[in-house]
Amino acid sequence: MNKTGMELNCQEALEKLLGKKILDVKFKTYNNDCWRLHIDTDKGEMVMTFCKDWSCPAVEYRKPKIEDE
């Protein structure tokens, strides 16, 4: 079974979580059509935005927050 370009992009985005330690997960809704999943890892944060009409979530990567010592 061949994956489409969109499926490969989605797969590659999720594979970026491999090898990372997940520290926290938050789920937030914005309206009836879209929601966000915030995944905090030891290497930074991944934010996945899902909308009903989208075939794949939009993925944003954020650098780790620097904590004051």
PDB file of N, CA, C and O in Angstrom, chain B, residues numbered from 101:
ATOM      1  N   MET B 101       0.847  -1.182   0.000  1.00  0.00           N
ATOM      2  CA  MET B 101       0.000   0.000   0.000  1.00  0.00           C
ATOM      3  C   MET B 101       0.893   1.246   0.000  1.00  0.00           C
ATOM      4  O   MET B 101       1.706   1.418   0.908  1.00  0.00           O
ATOM      5  N   ASN B 102       0.757   2.086  -0.975  1.00  0.00           N
ATOM      6  CA  ASN B 102       1.553   3.301  -1.073  1.00  0.00           C
ATOM      7  C   ASN B 102       0.893   4.434  -0.301  1.00  0.00           C
ATOM      8  O   ASN B 102      -0.322   4.621  -0.361  1.00  0.00           O
ATOM      9  N   LYS B 103       1.700   5.172   0.414  1.00  0.00           N
ATOM     10  CA  LYS B 103       1.183   6.328   1.144  1.00  0.00           C
ATOM     11  C   LYS B 103       1.244   7.551   0.252  1.00  0.00           C
ATOM     12  O   LYS B 103       2.154   7.699  -0.564  1.00  0.00           O
ATOM     13  N   THR B 104       0.270   8.420   0.415  1.00  0.00           N
ATOM     14  CA  THR B 104       0.268   9.674  -0.331  1.00  0.00           C
ATOM     15  C   THR B 104       1.290  10.622   0.282  1.00  0.00           C
ATOM     16  O   THR B 104       1.801  10.369   1.373  1.00  0.00           O
ATOM     17  N   GLY B 105       1.588  11.711  -0.416  1.00  0.00           N
ATOM     18  CA  GLY B 105       2.518  12.708   0.105  1.00  0.00           C
ATOM     19  C   GLY B 105       2.051  13.270   1.432  1.00  0.00           C
ATOM     20  O   GLY B 105       2.859  13.503   2.331  1.00  0.00           O
ATOM     21  N   MET B 106       0.744  13.490   1.561  1.00  0.00           N
ATOM     22  CA  MET B 106       0.193  14.033   2.810  1.00  0.00           C
ATOM     23  C   MET B 106       0.383  13.040   3.955  1.00  0.00           C
ATOM     24  O   MET B 106       0.742  13.428   5.067  1.00  0.00           O
ATOM     25  N   GLU B 107       0.138  11.750   3.678  1.00  0.00           N
ATOM     26  CA  GLU B 107       0.318  10.732   4.710  1.00  0.00           C
ATOM     27  C   GLU B 107       1.777  10.629   5.129  1.00  0.00           C
ATOM     28  O   GLU B 107       2.070  10.450   6.311  1.00  0.00           O
ATOM     29  N   LEU B 108       2.685  10.741   4.182  1.00  0.00           N
ATOM     30  CA  LEU B 108       4.110  10.694   4.516  1.00  0.00           C
ATOM     31  C   LEU B 108       4.516  11.889   5.367  1.00  0.00           C
ATOM     32  O   LEU B 108       5.296  11.740   6.307  1.00  0.00           O
ATOM     33  N   ASN B 109       3.996  13.072   5.050  1.00  0.00           N
ATOM     34  CA  ASN B 109       4.289  14.261   5.861  1.00  0.00           C
ATOM     35  C   ASN B 109       3.779  14.094   7.282  1.00  0.00           C
ATOM     36  O   ASN B 109       4.468  14.453   8.237  1.00  0.00           O
ATOM     37  N   CYS B 110       2.579  13.552   7.427  1.00  0.00           N
ATOM     38  CA  CYS B 110       2.015  13.316   8.764  1.00  0.00           C
ATOM     39  C   CYS B 110       2.868  12.302   9.526  1.00  0.00           C
ATOM     40  O   CYS B 110       3.172  12.501  10.703  1.00  0.00           O
ATOM     41  N   GLN B 111       3.249  11.230   8.861  1.00  0.00           N
ATOM     42  CA  GLN B 111       4.071  10.196   9.480  1.00  0.00           C
ATOM     43  C   GLN B 111       5.412  10.774   9.934  1.00  0.00           C
ATOM     44  O   GLN B 111       5.853  10.509  11.052  1.00  0.00           O
ATOM     45  N   GLU B 112       6.055  11.554   9.082  1.00  0.00           N
ATOM     46  CA  GLU B 112       7.350  12.150   9.415  1.00  0.00           C
ATOM     47  C   GLU B 112       7.234  13.098  10.603  1.00  0.00           C
ATOM     48  O   GLU B 112       8.134  13.148  11.442  1.00  0.00           O
ATOM     49  N   ALA B 113       6.140  13.851  10.686  1.00  0.00           N
ATOM     50  CA  ALA B 113       5.945  14.772  11.814  1.00  0.00           C
ATOM     51  C   ALA B 113       5.845  13.991  13.119  1.00  0.00           C
ATOM     52  O   ALA B 113       6.459  14.375  14.114  1.00  0.00           O
ATOM     53  N   LEU B 114       5.088  12.910  13.128  1.00  0.00           N
ATOM     54  CA  LEU B 114       4.940  12.108  14.338  1.00  0.00           C
ATOM     55  C   LEU B 114       6.217  11.368  14.702  1.00  0.00           C
ATOM     56  O   LEU B 114       6.500  11.165  15.883  1.00  0.00           O
ATOM     57  N   GLU B 115       6.983  10.966  13.710  1.00  0.00           N
ATOM     58  CA  GLU B 115       8.234  10.255  13.982  1.00  0.00           C
ATOM     59  C   GLU B 115       9.256  11.139  14.693  1.00  0.00           C
ATOM     60  O   GLU B 115      10.195  10.625  15.302  1.00  0.00           O
ATOM     61  N   LYS B 116       9.089  12.448  14.626  1.00  0.00           N
ATOM     62  CA  LYS B 116      10.012  13.347  15.335  1.00  0.00           C
ATOM     63  C   LYS B 116       9.876  13.205  16.849  1.00  0.00           C
ATOM     64  O   LYS B 116      10.721  13.704  17.592  1.00  0.00           O
ATOM     65  N   LEU B 117       8.833  12.538  17.311  1.00  0.00           N
ATOM     66  CA  LEU B 117       8.678  12.270  18.741  1.00  0.00           C
ATOM     67  C   LEU B 117       9.506  11.061  19.193  1.00  0.00           C
ATOM     68  O   LEU B 117       9.782  10.910  20.383  1.00  0.00           O
ATOM     69  N   LEU B 118       9.896  10.214  18.259  1.00  0.00           N
ATOM     70  CA  LEU B 118      10.660   9.016  18.615  1.00  0.00           C
ATOM     71  C   LEU B 118      11.984   9.402  19.270  1.00  0.00           C
ATOM     72  O   LEU B 118      12.688  10.296  18.800  1.00  0.00           O
ATOM     73  N   GLY B 119      12.306   8.718  20.351  1.00  0.00           N
ATOM     74  CA  GLY B 119      13.557   8.957  21.054  1.00  0.00           C
ATOM     75  C   GLY B 119      13.502  10.117  22.039  1.00  0.00           C
ATOM     76  O   GLY B 119      14.472  10.377  22.751  1.00  0.00           O
ATOM     77  N   LYS B 120      12.384  10.806  22.081  1.00  0.00           N
ATOM     78  CA  LYS B 120      12.237  11.917  23.017  1.00  0.00           C
ATOM     79  C   LYS B 120      11.413  11.465  24.214  1.00  0.00           C
ATOM     80  O   LYS B 120      10.550  10.594  24.096  1.00  0.00           O
ATOM     81  N   LYS B 121      11.685  12.056  25.353  1.00  0.00           N
ATOM     82  CA  LYS B 121      10.929  11.763  26.561  1.00  0.00           C
ATOM     83  C   LYS B 121       9.764  12.740  26.648  1.00  0.00           C
ATOM     84  O   LYS B 121       9.975  13.951  26.713  1.00  0.00           O
ATOM     85  N   ILE B 122       8.546  12.227  26.652  1.00  0.00           N
ATOM     86  CA  ILE B 122       7.355  13.081  26.758  1.00  0.00           C
ATOM     87  C   ILE B 122       7.149  13.428  28.226  1.00  0.00           C
ATOM     88  O   ILE B 122       7.015  12.547  29.076  1.00  0.00           O
ATOM     89  N   LEU B 123       7.126  14.743  28.509  1.00  0.00           N
ATOM     90  CA  LEU B 123       7.017  15.231  29.882  1.00  0.00           C
ATOM     91  C   LEU B 123       5.600  15.652  30.241  1.00  0.00           C
ATOM     92  O   LEU B 123       5.184  15.509  31.390  1.00  0.00           O
ATOM     93  N   ASP B 124       4.857  16.170  29.269  1.00  0.00           N
ATOM     94  CA  ASP B 124       3.507  16.656  29.551  1.00  0.00           C
ATOM     95  C   ASP B 124       2.726  16.737  28.244  1.00  0.00           C
ATOM     96  O   ASP B 124       3.308  16.936  27.178  1.00  0.00           O
ATOM     97  N   VAL B 125       1.429  16.584  28.329  1.00  0.00           N
ATOM     98  CA  VAL B 125       0.539  16.692  27.180  1.00  0.00           C
ATOM     99  C   VAL B 125      -0.662  17.532  27.597  1.00  0.00           C
ATOM    100  O   VAL B 125      -1.253  17.306  28.652  1.00  0.00           O
ATOM    101  N   LYS B 126      -1.015  18.500  26.760  1.00  0.00           N
ATOM    102  CA  LYS B 126      -2.186  19.343  27.018  1.00  0.00           C
ATOM    103  C   LYS B 126      -3.055  19.344  25.770  1.00  0.00           C
ATOM    104  O   LYS B 126      -2.545  19.396  24.650  1.00  0.00           O
ATOM    105  N   PHE B 127      -4.348  19.286  25.962  1.00  0.00           N
ATOM    106  CA  PHE B 127      -5.307  19.305  24.863  1.00  0.00           C
ATOM    107  C   PHE B 127      -6.180  20.534  25.042  1.00  0.00           C
ATOM    108  O   PHE B 127      -6.760  20.735  26.110  1.00  0.00           O
ATOM    109  N   LYS B 128      -6.280  21.359  24.002  1.00  0.00           N
ATOM    110  CA  LYS B 128      -7.075  22.588  24.076  1.00  0.00           C
ATOM    111  C   LYS B 128      -7.982  22.677  22.852  1.00  0.00           C
ATOM    112  O   LYS B 128      -7.543  22.434  21.728  1.00  0.00           O
ATOM    113  N   THR B 129      -9.236  23.022  23.074  1.00  0.00           N
ATOM    114  CA  THR B 129     -10.146  23.249  21.952  1.00  0.00           C
ATOM    115  C   THR B 129     -10.244  24.747  21.706  1.00  0.00           C
ATOM    116  O   THR B 129     -10.169  25.545  22.640  1.00  0.00           O
ATOM    117  N   TYR B 130     -10.411  25.121  20.450  1.00  0.00           N
ATOM    118  CA  TYR B 130     -10.519  26.528  20.083  1.00  0.00           C
ATOM    119  C   TYR B 130     -11.893  26.880  19.553  1.00  0.00           C
ATOM    120  O   TYR B 130     -12.345  28.015  19.709  1.00  0.00           O
ATOM    121  N   ASN B 131     -12.550  25.949  18.942  1.00  0.00           N
ATOM    122  CA  ASN B 131     -13.929  26.099  18.489  1.00  0.00           C
ATOM    123  C   ASN B 131     -14.425  24.695  18.166  1.00  0.00           C
ATOM    124  O   ASN B 131     -13.756  23.713  18.487  1.00  0.00           O
ATOM    125  N   ASN B 132     -15.563  24.593  17.547  1.00  0.00           N
ATOM    126  CA  ASN B 132     -16.107  23.271  17.250  1.00  0.00           C
ATOM    127  C   ASN B 132     -15.374  22.559  16.124  1.00  0.00           C
ATOM    128  O   ASN B 132     -15.561  21.358  15.927  1.00  0.00           O
ATOM    129  N   ASP B 133     -14.539  23.284  15.381  1.00  0.00           N
ATOM    130  CA  ASP B 133     -13.886  22.697  14.220  1.00  0.00           C
ATOM    131  C   ASP B 133     -12.392  22.427  14.400  1.00  0.00           C
ATOM    132  O   ASP B 133     -11.825  21.641  13.642  1.00  0.00           O
ATOM    133  N   CYS B 134     -11.736  23.057  15.383  1.00  0.00           N
ATOM    134  CA  CYS B 134     -10.280  22.917  15.545  1.00  0.00           C
ATOM    135  C   CYS B 134      -9.894  22.702  17.004  1.00  0.00           C
ATOM    136  O   CYS B 134     -10.582  23.151  17.922  1.00  0.00           O
ATOM    137  N   TRP B 135      -8.797  22.015  17.190  1.00  0.00           N
ATOM    138  CA  TRP B 135      -8.259  21.797  18.528  1.00  0.00           C
ATOM    139  C   TRP B 135      -6.756  21.631  18.408  1.00  0.00           C
ATOM    140  O   TRP B 135      -6.225  21.393  17.323  1.00  0.00           O
ATOM    141  N   ARG B 136      -6.063  21.762  19.564  1.00  0.00           N
ATOM    142  CA  ARG B 136      -4.591  21.666  19.577  1.00  0.00           C
ATOM    143  C   ARG B 136      -4.128  20.671  20.625  1.00  0.00           C
ATOM    144  O   ARG B 136      -4.703  20.552  21.707  1.00  0.00           O
ATOM    145  N   LEU B 137      -3.086  19.972  20.271  1.00  0.00           N
ATOM    146  CA  LEU B 137      -2.427  19.048  21.174  1.00  0.00           C
ATOM    147  C   LEU B 137      -1.010  19.570  21.398  1.00  0.00           C
ATOM    148  O   LEU B 137      -0.222  19.655  20.457  1.00  0.00           O
ATOM    149  N   HIS B 138      -0.685  19.922  22.646  1.00  0.00           N
ATOM    150  CA  HIS B 138       0.643  20.418  23.022  1.00  0.00           C
ATOM    151  C   HIS B 138       1.385  19.255  23.682  1.00  0.00           C
ATOM    152  O   HIS B 138       0.934  18.717  24.693  1.00  0.00           O
ATOM    153  N   ILE B 139       2.528  18.872  23.099  1.00  0.00           N
ATOM    154  CA  ILE B 139       3.322  17.765  23.619  1.00  0.00           C
ATOM    155  C   ILE B 139       4.678  18.322  24.040  1.00  0.00           C
ATOM    156  O   ILE B 139       5.493  18.690  23.194  1.00  0.00           O
ATOM    157  N   ASP B 140       4.919  18.383  25.353  1.00  0.00           N
ATOM    158  CA  ASP B 140       6.203  18.846  25.876  1.00  0.00           C
ATOM    159  C   ASP B 140       7.141  17.657  25.991  1.00  0.00           C
ATOM    160  O   ASP B 140       6.790  16.630  26.573  1.00  0.00           O
ATOM    161  N   THR B 141       8.357  17.806  25.422  1.00  0.00           N
ATOM    162  CA  THR B 141       9.363  16.749  25.507  1.00  0.00           C
ATOM    163  C   THR B 141      10.637  17.321  26.127  1.00  0.00           C
ATOM    164  O   THR B 141      10.739  18.519  26.388  1.00  0.00           O
ATOM    165  N   ASP B 142      11.585  16.449  26.350  1.00  0.00           N
ATOM    166  CA  ASP B 142      12.875  16.888  26.876  1.00  0.00           C
ATOM    167  C   ASP B 142      13.672  17.671  25.838  1.00  0.00           C
ATOM    168  O   ASP B 142      14.703  18.252  26.177  1.00  0.00           O
ATOM    169  N   LYS B 143      13.226  17.703  24.593  1.00  0.00           N
ATOM    170  CA  LYS B 143      13.929  18.417  23.522  1.00  0.00           C
ATOM    171  C   LYS B 143      13.158  19.631  23.013  1.00  0.00           C
ATOM    172  O   LYS B 143      13.610  20.296  22.081  1.00  0.00           O
ATOM    173  N   GLY B 144      12.007  19.931  23.604  1.00  0.00           N
ATOM    174  CA  GLY B 144      11.194  21.055  23.163  1.00  0.00           C
ATOM    175  C   GLY B 144       9.723  20.687  23.146  1.00  0.00           C
ATOM    176  O   GLY B 144       9.309  19.710  23.770  1.00  0.00           O
ATOM    177  N   GLU B 145       8.945  21.468  22.434  1.00  0.00           N
ATOM    178  CA  GLU B 145       7.503  21.260  22.392  1.00  0.00           C
ATOM    179  C   GLU B 145       7.045  21.064  20.948  1.00  0.00           C
ATOM    180  O   GLU B 145       7.526  21.727  20.029  1.00  0.00           O
ATOM    181  N   MET B 146       6.113  20.145  20.776  1.00  0.00           N
ATOM    182  CA  MET B 146       5.465  19.943  19.482  1.00  0.00           C
ATOM    183  C   MET B 146       3.999  20.340  19.671  1.00  0.00           C
ATOM    184  O   MET B 146       3.336  19.868  20.595  1.00  0.00           O
ATOM    185  N   VAL B 147       3.505  21.203  18.799  1.00  0.00           N
ATOM    186  CA  VAL B 147       2.107  21.611  18.844  1.00  0.00           C
ATOM    187  C   VAL B 147       1.455  21.135  17.555  1.00  0.00           C
ATOM    188  O   VAL B 147       1.879  21.499  16.458  1.00  0.00           O
ATOM    189  N   MET B 148       0.428  20.324  17.702  1.00  0.00           N
ATOM    190  CA  MET B 148      -0.291  19.792  16.544  1.00  0.00           C
ATOM    191  C   MET B 148      -1.682  20.410  16.525  1.00  0.00           C
ATOM    192  O   MET B 148      -2.435  20.283  17.491  1.00  0.00           O
ATOM    193  N   THR B 149      -2.024  21.077  15.432  1.00  0.00           N
ATOM    194  CA  THR B 149      -3.330  21.699  15.275  1.00  0.00           C
ATOM    195  C   THR B 149      -4.156  20.852  14.314  1.00  0.00           C
ATOM    196  O   THR B 149      -3.755  20.610  13.175  1.00  0.00           O
ATOM    197  N   PHE B 150      -5.301  20.411  14.785  1.00  0.00           N
ATOM    198  CA  PHE B 150      -6.220  19.587  14.007  1.00  0.00           C
ATOM    199  C   PHE B 150      -7.483  20.382  13.713  1.00  0.00           C
ATOM    200  O   PHE B 150      -7.989  21.084  14.588  1.00  0.00           O
ATOM    201  N   CYS B 151      -7.989  20.281  12.511  1.00  0.00           N
ATOM    202  CA  CYS B 151      -9.276  20.862  12.146  1.00  0.00           C
ATOM    203  C   CYS B 151     -10.067  19.808  11.372  1.00  0.00           C
ATOM    204  O   CYS B 151      -9.487  18.983  10.665  1.00  0.00           O
ATOM    205  N   LYS B 152     -11.375  19.840  11.508  1.00  0.00           N
ATOM    206  CA  LYS B 152     -12.224  18.821  10.884  1.00  0.00           C
ATOM    207  C   LYS B 152     -12.010  18.705   9.380  1.00  0.00           C
ATOM    208  O   LYS B 152     -12.063  17.598   8.843  1.00  0.00           O
ATOM    209  N   ASP B 153     -11.774  19.803   8.693  1.00  0.00           N
ATOM    210  CA  ASP B 153     -11.644  19.780   7.241  1.00  0.00           C
ATOM    211  C   ASP B 153     -10.243  19.439   6.753  1.00  0.00           C
ATOM    212  O   ASP B 153     -10.037  19.301   5.548  1.00  0.00           O
ATOM    213  N   TRP B 154      -9.273  19.299   7.657  1.00  0.00           N
ATOM    214  CA  TRP B 154      -7.888  19.028   7.266  1.00  0.00           C
ATOM    215  C   TRP B 154      -7.656  17.526   7.225  1.00  0.00           C
ATOM    216  O   TRP B 154      -8.190  16.788   8.053  1.00  0.00           O
ATOM    217  N   SER B 155      -6.867  17.076   6.269  1.00  0.00           N
ATOM    218  CA  SER B 155      -6.544  15.650   6.198  1.00  0.00           C
ATOM    219  C   SER B 155      -5.370  15.291   7.111  1.00  0.00           C
ATOM    220  O   SER B 155      -5.156  14.117   7.414  1.00  0.00           O
ATOM    221  N   CYS B 156      -4.615  16.294   7.544  1.00  0.00           N
ATOM    222  CA  CYS B 156      -3.450  16.075   8.396  1.00  0.00           C
ATOM    223  C   CYS B 156      -3.277  17.301   9.291  1.00  0.00           C
ATOM    224  O   CYS B 156      -3.556  18.418   8.856  1.00  0.00           O
ATOM    225  N   PRO B 157      -2.825  17.118  10.527  1.00  0.00           N
ATOM    226  CA  PRO B 157      -2.627  18.275  11.392  1.00  0.00           C
ATOM    227  C   PRO B 157      -1.447  19.145  10.957  1.00  0.00           C
ATOM    228  O   PRO B 157      -0.495  18.663  10.344  1.00  0.00           O
ATOM    229  N   ALA B 158      -1.530  20.417  11.281  1.00  0.00           N
ATOM    230  CA  ALA B 158      -0.388  21.318  11.128  1.00  0.00           C
ATOM    231  C   ALA B 158       0.501  21.103  12.347  1.00  0.00           C
ATOM    232  O   ALA B 158       0.006  20.992  13.468  1.00  0.00           O
ATOM    233  N   VAL B 159       1.812  21.045  12.128  1.00  0.00           N
ATOM    234  CA  VAL B 159       2.745  20.757  13.216  1.00  0.00           C
ATOM    235  C   VAL B 159       3.721  21.910  13.359  1.00  0.00           C
ATOM    236  O   VAL B 159       4.301  22.390  12.384  1.00  0.00           O
ATOM    237  N   GLU B 160       3.888  22.342  14.614  1.00  0.00           N
ATOM    238  CA  GLU B 160       4.827  23.419  14.932  1.00  0.00           C
ATOM    239  C   GLU B 160       5.785  22.894  15.994  1.00  0.00           C
ATOM    240  O   GLU B 160       5.367  22.236  16.947  1.00  0.00           O
ATOM    241  N   TYR B 161       7.079  23.191  15.825  1.00  0.00           N
ATOM    242  CA  TYR B 161       8.084  22.782  16.796  1.00  0.00           C
ATOM    243  C   TYR B 161       8.593  24.015  17.523  1.00  0.00           C
ATOM    244  O   TYR B 161       8.892  25.038  16.905  1.00  0.00           O
ATOM    245  N   ARG B 162       8.689  23.905  18.840  1.00  0.00           N
ATOM    246  CA  ARG B 162       9.194  25.019  19.650  1.00  0.00           C
ATOM    247  C   ARG B 162      10.387  24.548  20.453  1.00  0.00           C
ATOM    248  O   ARG B 162      10.417  23.420  20.947  1.00  0.00           O
ATOM    249  N   LYS B 163      11.366  25.420  20.577  1.00  0.00           N
ATOM    250  CA  LYS B 163      12.566  25.101  21.346  1.00  0.00           C
ATOM    251  C   LYS B 163      12.206  24.959  22.819  1.00  0.00           C
ATOM    252  O   LYS B 163      11.195  25.497  23.269  1.00  0.00           O
ATOM    253  N   PRO B 164      13.028  24.239  23.565  1.00  0.00           N
ATOM    254  CA  PRO B 164      12.763  24.081  25.002  1.00  0.00           C
ATOM    255  C   PRO B 164      12.800  25.427  25.715  1.00  0.00           C
ATOM    256  O   PRO B 164      13.572  26.315  25.357  1.00  0.00           O
ATOM    257  N   LYS B 165      11.958  25.559  26.723  1.00  0.00           N
ATOM    258  CA  LYS B 165      11.957  26.764  27.537  1.00  0.00           C
ATOM    259  C   LYS B 165      13.167  26.731  28.449  1.00  0.00           C
ATOM    260  O   LYS B 165      13.498  25.692  29.021  1.00  0.00           O
ATOM    261  N   ILE B 166      13.824  27.867  28.583  1.00  0.00           N
ATOM    262  CA  ILE B 166      14.995  27.960  29.464  1.00  0.00           C
ATOM    263  C   ILE B 166      14.490  28.308  30.861  1.00  0.00           C
ATOM    264  O   ILE B 166      13.836  29.327  31.082  1.00  0.00           O
ATOM    265  N   GLU B 167      14.820  27.418  31.792  1.00  0.00           N
ATOM    266  CA  GLU B 167      14.393  27.635  33.167  1.00  0.00           C
ATOM    267  C   GLU B 167      15.478  28.370  33.938  1.00  0.00           C
ATOM    268  O   GLU B 167      16.668  28.110  33.761  1.00  0.00           O
ATOM    269  N   ASP B 168      15.052  29.295  34.801  1.00  0.00           N
ATOM    270  CA  ASP B 168      15.996  30.003  35.652  1.00  0.00           C
ATOM    271  C   ASP B 168      16.501  29.060  36.721  1.00  0.00           C
ATOM    272  O   ASP B 168      15.731  28.298  37.306  1.00  0.00           O
ATOM    273  N   GLU B 169      17.785  29.112  36.972  1.00  0.00           N
ATOM    274  CA  GLU B 169      18.366  28.227  38.014  1.00  0.00           C
ATOM    275  C   GLU B 169      18.584  28.982  39.283  1.00  0.00           C
ATOM    276  O   GLU B 169      19.060  28.414  40.266  1.00  0.00           O
TER     277      GLU B 169
END
